[in-house]
Amino acid sequence: MGIESFKEITTEILKELRASEKAPGQERIFTAGEKEFIVWQERKQNGVPINEGVQSDFIKVRDSFSINFN
């Protein structure tokens, strides 16, 4: 099977999958890797969220070494 045939078949399978009946309360059907890709895009644009405990640890390290982030 050539690459173009593979792409066509794969595209058709994904179209059929996404056209399937969705689970109650769900707006769309995700395929493998889509959710991860969306999170990656958000983090690339907005940065990686860091919880308050880790932020506090970073601040302590910064202060202990007198690091200035200006």
ZAKOL-705567 format. One record per residue (C-alpha): residue in one letter; y, x, z. Coordinates in Angstrom, 3 decimals, padded with zeros to 6 digits. Layout:
<nodes>
+-------+----------+----------+----------+
| marba |        y |        x |        z |
+-------+----------+----------+----------+
|     a |        Y |        X |        Z |
...
+-------+----------+----------+----------+
</nodes>
This chain:
<nodes>
+-------+----------+----------+----------+
| marba |        y |        x |        z |
+-------+----------+----------+----------+
|     m |  000.000 |  000.000 |  000.000 |
|     g |  003.396 |  001.392 | -000.958 |
|     i |  006.403 |  001.543 |  001.340 |
|     e |  008.220 | -001.275 | -000.458 |
|     s |  005.207 | -003.593 | -000.156 |
|     f |  004.925 | -002.728 |  003.511 |
|     k |  008.616 | -003.502 |  004.094 |
|     e |  008.336 | -006.848 |  002.293 |
|     i |  005.238 | -007.907 |  004.234 |
|     t |  006.743 | -006.777 |  007.541 |
|     t |  010.006 | -008.610 |  006.836 |
|     e |  008.107 | -011.806 |  006.044 |
|     i |  006.024 | -011.547 |  009.214 |
|     l |  009.179 | -011.077 |  011.326 |
|     k |  010.885 | -014.055 |  009.640 |
|     e |  007.890 | -016.266 |  010.378 |
|     l |  007.697 | -015.046 |  013.952 |
|     r |  011.381 | -015.716 |  014.591 |
|     a |  011.068 | -019.178 |  013.013 |
|     s |  008.274 | -020.069 |  015.459 |
|     e |  008.770 | -022.575 |  018.244 |
|     k |  010.691 | -020.935 |  021.048 |
|     a |  009.721 | -021.114 |  024.706 |
|     p |  011.602 | -023.739 |  026.713 |
|     g |  015.040 | -022.473 |  027.676 |
|     q |  014.971 | -019.545 |  025.263 |
|     e |  017.507 | -019.126 |  022.472 |
|     r |  015.553 | -016.662 |  020.360 |
|     i |  012.317 | -014.784 |  019.918 |
|     f |  012.523 | -011.021 |  020.362 |
|     t |  010.239 | -008.602 |  018.569 |
|     a |  009.044 | -005.283 |  019.959 |
|     g |  011.911 | -002.988 |  020.845 |
|     e |  014.769 | -005.443 |  020.246 |
|     k |  015.713 | -005.929 |  023.894 |
|     e |  015.606 | -002.185 |  024.496 |
|     f |  017.783 | -001.595 |  021.425 |
|     i |  020.353 | -004.134 |  022.681 |
|     v |  020.477 | -002.438 |  026.101 |
|     w |  020.816 |  000.976 |  024.404 |
|     q |  023.764 | -000.302 |  022.334 |
|     e |  025.474 | -001.750 |  025.427 |
|     r |  025.010 |  001.476 |  027.388 |
|     k |  026.196 |  003.585 |  024.462 |
|     q |  029.365 |  001.503 |  024.295 |
|     n |  029.994 |  000.874 |  028.024 |
|     g |  028.142 |  003.660 |  029.833 |
|     v |  025.131 |  003.584 |  032.119 |
|     p |  025.540 |  001.434 |  035.229 |
|     i |  025.048 |  003.332 |  038.478 |
|     n |  024.477 |  001.512 |  041.759 |
|     e |  026.826 |  002.017 |  044.718 |
|     g |  024.371 |  004.175 |  046.655 |
|     v |  024.085 |  006.715 |  043.842 |
|     q |  027.846 |  006.630 |  043.291 |
|     s |  028.322 |  007.365 |  046.981 |
|     d |  025.945 |  010.346 |  046.737 |
|     f |  027.867 |  011.685 |  043.715 |
|     i |  031.131 |  011.376 |  045.626 |
|     k |  029.676 |  013.279 |  048.585 |
|     v |  028.501 |  016.094 |  046.287 |
|     r |  031.879 |  016.137 |  044.532 |
|     d |  033.723 |  016.341 |  047.831 |
|     s |  031.399 |  018.973 |  049.319 |
|     f |  032.074 |  021.278 |  046.332 |
|     s |  035.779 |  020.302 |  046.031 |
|     i |  035.296 |  019.261 |  042.401 |
|     n |  038.336 |  017.714 |  040.715 |
|     f |  037.640 |  015.250 |  037.853 |
|     n |  041.187 |  014.981 |  036.488 |
+-------+----------+----------+----------+
</nodes>
